[in-house]
Amino acid sequence: MKSKSTNETIGKTLVYTVLIVFAAIMLIPFIWMITASLKFNKDIFVIPYQWFGYEPQWRNYLDIWTKIPLLTFTKNTVKLTLIVTFFQLLTSSFAAYAFAKLRFRGRDFLFLAYVATIAIPWQSYMVPQFLFMRRLGLADTHLSIIILQAFTAFGVFMMRQFYEGIPDSLCEAARIDGMSEYQIYLSIMLPLSKPALSTLTIFTFVNTWNDFLGPLIYLTSESKKTLQIGLKMFISQYSAEYGLIMAASCISLIPVVIVFLMLQKYFVAGIASSGVKG
């Protein structure tokens, strides 16, 4: 018995050791980016690399705002990310409720046809999509990106799978009590779907914040460009300013890290309860 307990302890120790090593390997590039953002260009590629004991150059984080209109790019990115994330949460959860809890003719076929669009690569229809937006007069506008990204088949699929785990008896009891479908959606389904909504929020926020091709295709005015396009502009103009490039990259990561840390407890949570006490 004692031998079995010892073997389990050794096994857990080995597993945790391997996980710690892999975590350290994954973090090394991010640590290098942070340390490089606090150095002069001449000190970044010195071999052996100096991880500690150098004088931080906080000036890099001030200079980057004057080299390019970084504040404008950041405001545009925040605007697009928040609006797109809100609309994706709204449309995905609302459509998922209909597909999961309402009965209407052609429901399953419509859901499968919609979800099947996930398999179609965006590169195959981005040109017709751009021509359509230009015909509508929405080229070089934030509205074009918002309209195109406000709906997602992946979000509907994920939310529907979550709603399927909530007993139908809960909705039926609410209908008997006189609640409308809108009231059931707002008062019952949304409060129970925090884990799924948090997961979708993280996915949507990260994808929209880091989106490069969309803004590159639709936005041409400098005043409307996003942070990722701005970083590309800066790299093109100041290809040797590695300290400033790393500083800008660190700044672009901060909102993503904050959102993940705020929602991680919901992200890792499964369906903790169905809302029915038995």
ROTOR-815860 format. One record per residue: x, y, z of N, C-alpha, C in turn; residue in three letters. Coordinates in steps of 0.1 Angstrom, whole numbers, padded with zeros to 4 digits, always signed. Atoms other than C-alpha are relative to their C-alpha. Example, Ala and Ser with C-alpha at 12.3 -4.5 7.8 and 13.67 -1.06 7.14 Angstrom:
ROTOR-815860
+0009-0012+0000+0123-0045+0078+0009+0012+0000Ala;-0009-0011+0000+0137-0011+0071-0008+0011+0008Ser;
END
This chain:
ROTOR-815860
+0008-0012+0000+0000+0000+0000+0009+0013+0000Met;-0009-0011-0001+0028+0023+0009+0008+0002-0013Lys;-0007-0001+0013+0046+0014-0023-0008+0007-0011Ser;+0009-0006+0009+0016+0023-0043-0001+0015+0001Lys;+0001-0014-0003+0013+0057-0026+0013+0007-0005Ser;-0013-0005+0004+0050+0063-0033+0001+0002-0015Thr;+0000-0001+0015+0046+0055-0070-0009+0011-0005Asn;+0009-0010+0005+0017+0078-0073+0006+0014+0002Glu;-0007-0012-0002+0037+0106-0057+0011+0003-0010Thr;-0010-0001+0010+0066+0100-0080-0005+0003-0013Ile;+0007-0002+0013+0043+0099-0110-0005+0014-0001Gly;+0005-0014+0001+0026+0132-0101+0012+0010+0000Lys;-0011-0009+0000+0060+0148-0094+0006+0001-0014Thr;-0006+0000+0014+0073+0138-0129-0009+0007-0009Leu;+0010-0007+0009+0041+0150-0146+0001+0015+0002Val;-0001-0014-0003+0043+0184-0128+0013+0006-0005Tyr;-0013-0005+0004+0080+0187-0136+0000+0002-0015Thr;+0001-0002+0014+0073+0181-0173-0008+0011-0004Val;+0008-0012+0003+0045+0206-0173+0006+0013+0003Leu;-0007-0012-0003+0066+0232-0156+0011+0003-0011Ile;-0010-0002+0011+0094+0227-0182-0006+0005-0012Val;+0007-0004+0012+0070+0230-0211-0006+0014+0002Phe;+0005-0014-0002+0054+0261-0195+0011+0010-0001Ala;-0012-0009+0001+0089+0277-0191+0004+0002-0015Ala;-0004-0001+0014+0097+0269-0227-0010+0009-0008Ile;+0010-0008+0007+0064+0285-0239+0002+0015+0004Met;-0001-0013-0005+0071+0316-0217+0013+0007-0005Leu;-0013-0006+0003+0107+0322-0229-0001+0011-0011Ile;+0001-0011+0010+0097+0341-0261-0007+0013+0005Pro;+0006-0012-0005+0074+0364-0242+0009+0007+0010Phe;-0009-0006-0009+0100+0370-0215+0011+0008-0008Ile;-0010-0006+0009+0125+0378-0243-0006+0013-0006Trp;+0007-0011+0006+0100+0402-0259+0000+0012+0011Met;+0001-0011-0011+0095+0421-0225+0014+0006+0003Ile;-0013-0005-0003+0132+0423-0218+0006+0008-0011Thr;-0006-0007+0011+0141+0434-0253-0007+0013-0002Ala;+0007-0013+0001+0115+0462-0251+0006+0010+0009Ser;-0006-0009-0010+0135+0476-0222+0015+0002-0003Leu;-0014-0001+0003+0169+0477-0240+0002+0009-0012Lys;-0004-0007+0012+0188+0497-0265+0001-0011-0012Phe;-0001+0010+0011+0190+0481-0300+0013-0007+0000Asn;-0013+0007+0000+0227+0474-0296+0001-0011+0010Lys;-0001+0010-0011+0220+0453-0265-0009-0012-0002Asp;+0010+0010+0001+0192+0432-0278+0006-0014-0005Ile;-0005+0012+0006+0212+0407-0299+0014-0004+0005Phe;-0013+0003-0006+0243+0405-0276+0000-0015+0004Val;-0002+0014-0004+0255+0369-0271+0011-0001+0010Ile;+0012+0006-0005+0252+0356-0244-0011+0011+0004Pro;+0011-0009-0002+0218+0373-0239-0001+0004+0015Tyr;+0001-0005-0013+0215+0394-0208-0015+0001+0005Gln;+0013+0000-0004+0183+0385-0191-0003+0009+0012Trp;+0002-0008-0012+0188+0404-0158+0012+0009+0001Phe;-0011-0008-0004+0210+0431-0144+0003+0012-0010Gly;-0002-0011+0009+0206+0457-0172-0009+0012+0005Tyr;+0008-0012-0003+0193+0493-0169-0012+0001-0009Glu;+0011+0000+0009+0157+0493-0182-0002+0013-0007Pro;+0002-0012+0008+0150+0518-0209-0015+0002-0002Gln;+0015-0002+0000+0114+0528-0201-0004+0010-0011Trp;+0002-0010+0010+0118+0555-0227-0006-0006-0013Arg;+0006+0006+0012+0109+0530-0254-0015+0000+0000Asn;+0014+0001-0001+0074+0528-0241-0007+0014-0002Tyr;+0005-0013+0002+0071+0566-0244+0002+0004-0015Leu;-0003-0004+0014+0088+0570-0278-0009-0006-0010Asp;+0008+0007+0010+0066+0545-0295-0013+0007-0003Ile;+0013-0007+0002+0035+0568-0291+0002+0012-0009Trp;-0003-0012+0009+0053+0596-0310+0005-0004-0014Thr;-0005+0004+0013+0068+0576-0338-0011-0003-0010Lys;+0012+0003+0008+0034+0565-0351-0012+0004+0008Ile;+0012-0003-0008-0002+0575-0342-0006-0012+0007Pro;+0004+0013-0006-0004+0545-0319-0013+0002+0008Leu;+0012-0002-0007-0031+0561-0298-0013-0001-0009Leu;+0011+0001+0009-0054+0564-0328-0002-0014-0004Thr;+0001+0014+0004-0047+0528-0339-0006-0008+0012Phe;+0005+0007-0012-0054+0516-0303-0015+0003+0002Thr;+0014-0003-0001-0087+0535-0301-0009-0007-0010Lys;+0007+0007+0010-0098+0521-0334-0002-0015+0003Asn;+0000+0015-0003-0089+0485-0323-0010-0002+0011Thr;+0009+0002-0011-0107+0489-0290-0015+0001-0004Val;+0014-0003+0005-0138+0503-0307-0005-0013-0008Lys;+0005+0012+0008-0140+0474-0333-0001-0012+0009Leu;+0001+0013-0007-0132+0447-0308-0012+0000+0010Thr;+0012+0000-0009-0158+0458-0282-0013-0002-0007Leu;+0012+0000+0007-0185+0463-0308-0002-0014-0006Ile;+0001+0013+0006-0178+0430-0326-0003-0011+0010Val;+0002+0010-0011-0176+0410-0294-0014+0001+0006Thr;+0014-0001-0004-0209+0424-0282-0010-0006-0009Phe;+0009+0005+0010-0227+0416-0314+0001-0015-0002Phe;-0001+0015+0001-0212+0381-0316-0006-0007+0012Gln;+0006+0006-0011-0223+0373-0281-0015+0001-0001Leu;+0015-0002+0002-0258+0387-0288-0005-0009-0010Leu;+0006+0008+0012-0264+0370-0322+0003-0015+0002Thr;-0003+0015-0001-0247+0337-0313-0009-0006+0011Ser;+0008+0006-0011-0265+0332-0280-0015+0000-0003Ser;+0014-0001+0003-0299+0344-0294-0003-0011-0011Phe;+0003+0010+0010-0297+0321-0325+0002-0014+0006Ala;-0002+0013-0006-0284+0292-0304-0012-0004+0009Ala;+0012+0003-0008-0314+0295-0281-0011-0005-0009Tyr;+0010+0004+0009-0337+0292-0311+0003-0014-0005Ala;-0004+0013+0005-0318+0262-0325-0001-0011+0011Phe;+0000+0011-0011-0317+0244-0291-0013-0002+0006Ala;+0012+0001-0009-0350+0252-0274-0013+0002-0007Lys;+0012-0002+0007-0375+0261-0301-0002-0011-0011Leu;+0003+0011+0010-0393+0237-0325-0006+0007-0012Arg;+0006-0006+0013-0399+0249-0361+0005-0008-0011Phe;-0003+0008+0012-0398+0233-0395+0013+0004-0006Arg;-0013-0002+0006-0364+0229-0410+0011+0005+0009Gly;-0010-0005-0010-0346+0238-0378+0014-0007-0001Arg;-0012+0007+0001-0320+0210-0380+0008+0002-0013Asp;-0007-0003+0013-0313+0215-0417+0006+0014-0001Phe;-0005-0014+0000-0309+0252-0413+0012+0001+0009Leu;-0012-0001-0008-0285+0247-0384+0012-0007-0006Phe;-0011+0007+0007-0264+0222-0403+0006+0008-0011Leu;-0004-0008+0011-0263+0244-0433+0008+0012+0005Ala;-0007-0012-0005-0252+0274-0412+0014-0004+0006Tyr;-0013+0005-0006-0225+0254-0393+0009-0005-0011Val;-0009+0005+0010-0212+0239-0425+0008+0011-0007Ala;-0008-0011+0005-0200+0274-0435+0013+0001+0007Thr;-0013-0001-0007-0172+0270-0410+0010-0007-0009Ile;-0010+0007+0008-0156+0246-0435+0005+0008-0012Ala;-0004-0007+0012-0154+0272-0462+0010+0011+0004Ile;-0011-0010-0004-0121+0292-0460-0004+0014-0004Pro;+0003-0014+0003-0125+0329-0459+0007+0005-0012Trp;-0007-0004+0012-0099+0333-0486-0007-0003-0013Gln;+0008+0004+0012-0123+0317-0511-0011+0010-0003Ser;+0011-0009+0003-0149+0344-0508+0003+0015+0005Tyr;-0003-0014-0005-0130+0375-0495-0001+0010-0011Met;+0000-0010+0011-0128+0391-0529-0015+0004-0004Val;+0014-0004+0002-0166+0389-0537-0006+0008+0012Pro;+0005-0007-0012-0172+0400-0501+0004+0015+0000Gln;-0005-0014+0001-0150+0431-0506-0008+0008-0011Phe;+0007-0007+0010-0167+0439-0539-0014+0004+0004Leu;+0013-0002-0005-0201+0436-0522+0000+0012+0009Phe;+0000-0011-0010-0191+0460-0494+0003+0013-0007Met;-0003-0012+0008-0176+0484-0519-0012+0005-0008Arg;+0013-0004+0007-0209+0484-0539-0009+0007+0010Arg;+0009-0006-0010-0227+0493-0507+0006+0013+0005Leu;-0006-0013-0004-0203+0522-0502+0006-0001+0014Gly;-0005+0002-0013-0188+0507-0470+0015-0003+0000Leu;-0015+0001+0001-0152+0504-0482+0006+0011+0008Ala;-0008-0009-0009-0127+0521-0458-0009+0006+0011Asp;+0008-0004-0012-0153+0522-0430+0001-0011+0010Thr;+0000+0010-0011-0153+0504-0396-0013-0008-0001His;+0013+0007+0001-0190+0495-0403+0001-0013-0008Leu;-0001+0012+0008-0179+0470-0430+0006-0011+0008Ser;-0005+0010-0009-0158+0451-0405-0009-0005+0010Ile;+0010+0004-0010-0185+0452-0379-0011-0009-0006Ile;+0010+0008+0007-0211+0439-0403+0004-0014-0003Ile;-0005+0013+0004-0190+0410-0415+0004-0009+0011Leu;-0004+0008-0011-0178+0399-0381-0010-0001+0011Gln;+0010+0000-0011-0210+0404-0361-0007-0013+0002Ala;+0007+0013+0000-0222+0369-0369+0011-0011-0001Phe;-0010+0011+0001-0202+0336-0364-0007-0013+0002Thr;+0006+0013-0001-0213+0301-0371+0007-0008+0012Ala;-0007+0007-0011-0187+0288-0346-0007+0004+0014Phe;+0006-0004-0012-0203+0309-0318-0014-0006+0002Gly;+0014+0006-0001-0238+0296-0326+0002-0015+0003Val;-0002+0015-0003-0225+0260-0326+0004-0002+0014Phe;-0005+0002-0014-0207+0264-0293-0011+0003+0010Met;+0010-0003-0009-0236+0281-0276-0012-0010+0000Met;+0010+0010+0001-0261+0256-0289+0003-0012+0007Arg;-0004+0012-0007-0241+0227-0276-0002+0002+0015Gln;+0002-0002-0014-0242+0244-0242-0015+0000+0004Phe;+0014+0000-0003-0279+0251-0243-0007-0013+0000Tyr;+0006+0014+0000-0286+0215-0252+0001-0007+0013Glu;-0002+0006-0013-0273+0206-0218-0009+0005+0011Gly;+0009-0006-0009-0299+0227-0201-0014-0007-0002Ile;+0012+0007+0002-0331+0206-0195-0011+0008-0006Pro;+0011-0007+0006-0361+0215-0216-0011+0002+0010Asp;+0011-0002-0010-0383+0211-0185+0001+0014+0006Ser;-0002-0014-0006-0368+0244-0172-0007+0010-0009Leu;+0007-0010+0009-0381+0263-0203-0015-0003+0000Cys;+0014+0003+0000-0414+0245-0203-0007+0005+0013Glu;+0006-0005-0012-0420+0254-0167-0001+0015+0000Ala;+0001-0014+0002-0412+0290-0175-0011+0004-0009Ala;+0012-0003+0009-0437+0289-0204-0013-0001+0007Arg;+0012+0002-0008-0463+0275-0181-0003+0012+0009Ile;+0002-0011-0009-0457+0304-0157-0003+0013-0008Asp;+0004-0012+0008-0464+0328-0186+0011+0008-0005Gly;-0012-0007+0006-0429+0338-0196+0001-0001-0015Met;-0002+0001+0014-0423+0347-0232+0014-0006-0003Ser;-0013+0006+0004-0394+0333-0252+0012+0010+0003Glu;-0010-0010-0003-0375+0366-0248+0003+0001+0015Tyr;-0002+0000-0015-0380+0365-0210+0008-0012+0004Gln;-0008+0012-0003-0367+0329-0209+0014+0002-0004Ile;-0014-0003+0004-0337+0339-0229+0008+0009+0009Tyr;-0007-0010-0008-0329+0369-0208+0002-0004+0015Leu;+0000+0003-0015-0338+0356-0173+0005-0014+0004Ser;-0004+0014-0004-0329+0319-0175+0013-0004-0008Ile;-0011+0006+0008-0306+0310-0204+0013+0008+0001Met;-0013-0008+0000-0281+0339-0203+0007-0001+0014Leu;-0007+0002-0013-0275+0337-0165+0007-0014+0002Pro;-0006+0014-0002-0268+0299-0168+0012-0002-0010Leu;-0010+0002+0011-0245+0304-0198+0013+0008+0002Ser;-0012-0007-0002-0216+0323-0182+0012-0007-0005Lys;-0012+0006+0005-0190+0297-0189+0001+0000-0016Pro;+0000+0000+0015-0200+0295-0226+0002+0014-0005Ala;-0001-0013+0005-0203+0332-0230+0014+0006+0003Leu;-0014-0004-0003-0169+0338-0213+0010-0006-0010Ser;-0008+0006+0010-0153+0313-0236-0001+0007-0014Thr;+0002-0006+0013-0168+0329-0267+0005+0015+0001Leu;-0006-0014-0001-0158+0364-0254+0015-0001-0002Thr;-0014+0001+0001-0122+0353-0251+0004-0003-0015Ile;-0003+0004+0014-0122+0337-0286-0002+0012-0009Phe;+0003-0011+0009-0139+0367-0302+0009+0012+0002Thr;-0008-0011-0003-0119+0393-0284+0014-0001-0006Phe;-0013+0002+0004-0086+0378-0292+0001+0000-0016Val;+0000+0000+0015-0095+0371-0329-0002+0014-0006Asn;+0002-0013+0006-0108+0406-0335+0012+0009+0003Thr;-0011-0008-0004-0080+0423-0316+0012-0003-0009Trp;-0011+0004+0008-0054+0404-0336-0002-0001-0015Asn;+0004+0001+0014-0072+0406-0369+0009+0009-0008Asp;-0009-0008+0008-0048+0417-0396-0006+0001-0014Phe;+0005+0000+0014-0063+0407-0430-0012+0009-0002Leu;+0012-0007+0001-0097+0422-0424+0003+0015-0001Gly;-0003-0015+0001-0085+0458-0416+0009+0003-0012Pro;-0009-0003+0011-0058+0455-0442-0007+0001-0014Leu;+0007+0000+0013-0083+0448-0470-0010+0012+0000Ile;+0011-0009+0001-0111+0472-0460+0004+0014+0005Tyr;-0003-0013-0006-0093+0501-0442+0013+0006-0007Leu;-0011-0007+0007-0071+0525-0463+0005+0013+0007Thr;-0003-0013-0007-0072+0558-0443+0008-0003+0012Ser;-0009+0003-0011-0045+0560-0417-0008+0003+0013Glu;+0008-0003-0012-0071+0575-0392-0009-0011+0004Ser;+0010+0010-0003-0092+0544-0394+0007-0014+0002Lys;-0007+0013-0001-0065+0517-0392+0001-0005+0014Lys;+0000+0006-0013-0061+0493-0363+0014-0002+0004Thr;-0013+0002-0007-0032+0484-0340+0009-0009-0008Leu;-0008+0010+0007-0020+0454-0360+0005+0006-0013Gln;-0005-0007+0012-0018+0475-0392+0010+0010+0003Ile;-0009-0010-0004-0001+0502-0373+0014-0006+0003Gly;-0013+0006-0003+0026+0478-0360+0007-0004-0013Leu;-0006+0003+0013+0032+0466-0396+0006+0013-0006Lys;-0005-0012+0005+0036+0502-0407+0013+0004+0007Met;-0012-0004-0008+0061+0509-0379+0012-0009-0004Phe;-0011+0010+0004+0081+0477-0388+0005+0004-0013Ile;-0004-0004+0013+0082+0489-0424+0009+0012+0000Ser;-0007-0013+0000+0094+0524-0415+0012-0001+0009Gln;-0011+0001-0010+0117+0515-0385+0004-0014+0002Tyr;-0003+0014+0000+0129+0480-0393+0011-0003+0010Ser;-0011+0003-0009+0160+0484-0371-0003+0004+0015Ala;+0004-0004-0014+0142+0498-0340-0006-0011+0007Glu;+0005+0012-0006+0138+0465-0323-0006+0002+0014Tyr;+0005-0003-0014+0134+0479-0288-0014+0006-0001Gly;+0013-0006+0001+0105+0501-0299-0011-0010-0006Leu;+0010+0010+0006+0089+0472-0320-0004-0009+0011Ile;+0004+0009-0011+0090+0450-0289-0009+0007+0010Met;+0009-0008-0010+0075+0478-0267-0014+0001-0006Ala;+0014-0001+0006+0046+0482-0292-0007-0013+0001Ala;+0006+0014-0001+0041+0444-0292-0005-0003+0014Ser;+0004+0002-0014+0040+0443-0254-0013+0008+0003Cys;+0012-0008-0002+0014+0471-0254-0012-0006-0006Ile;+0012+0006+0007-0008+0453-0279-0004-0013+0007Ser;+0004+0012-0007-0008+0422-0257-0008+0003+0013Leu;+0006-0002-0013-0020+0439-0225-0015-0002+0001Ile;+0015+0002-0001-0058+0440-0233-0003-0015+0000Pro;+0003+0015+0001-0058+0403-0243+0003-0007+0013Val;-0004+0006-0013-0040+0393-0211-0011+0004+0011Val;+0009-0005-0010-0064+0414-0190-0014-0008-0002Ile;+0013+0006+0002-0095+0399-0206+0001-0015+0004Val;-0001+0014-0004-0082+0363-0202+0000-0002+0015Phe;-0001+0002-0014-0073+0368-0166-0014+0003+0007Leu;+0013-0003-0005-0108+0383-0159-0010-0011-0002Met;+0010+0010+0003-0126+0354-0175+0005-0014+0001Leu;-0006+0013+0000-0103+0325-0169-0008-0010+0009Gln;+0007+0009-0009-0124+0311-0140-0013-0006-0007Lys;+0011+0005+0008-0154+0309-0163+0004-0008-0012Tyr;-0005+0007+0011-0133+0297-0192+0002-0014+0003Phe;-0003+0014-0004-0122+0266-0174-0011-0007+0006Val;+0011+0007-0007-0155+0259-0158-0009-0006-0011Ala;+0010+0006+0009-0179+0235-0174-0014+0004+0004Gly;+0014-0002-0004-0216+0232-0170-0002-0004+0015Ile;+0000+0004-0014-0217+0234-0132-0013-0004+0005Ala;+0013+0003-0004-0254+0233-0129-0010+0003-0011Ser;+0010-0001+0010-0285+0230-0150-0011+0009+0004Ser;+0010-0009-0005-0307+0252-0129-0012-0008+0005Gly;+0011+0009-0005-0329+0222-0119+0004-0007+0012Val;-0003+0007-0012-0329+0209-0084-0008-0013+0001Lys;+0007+0012+0000-0338+0173-0081+0000-0007+0013Gly;
END
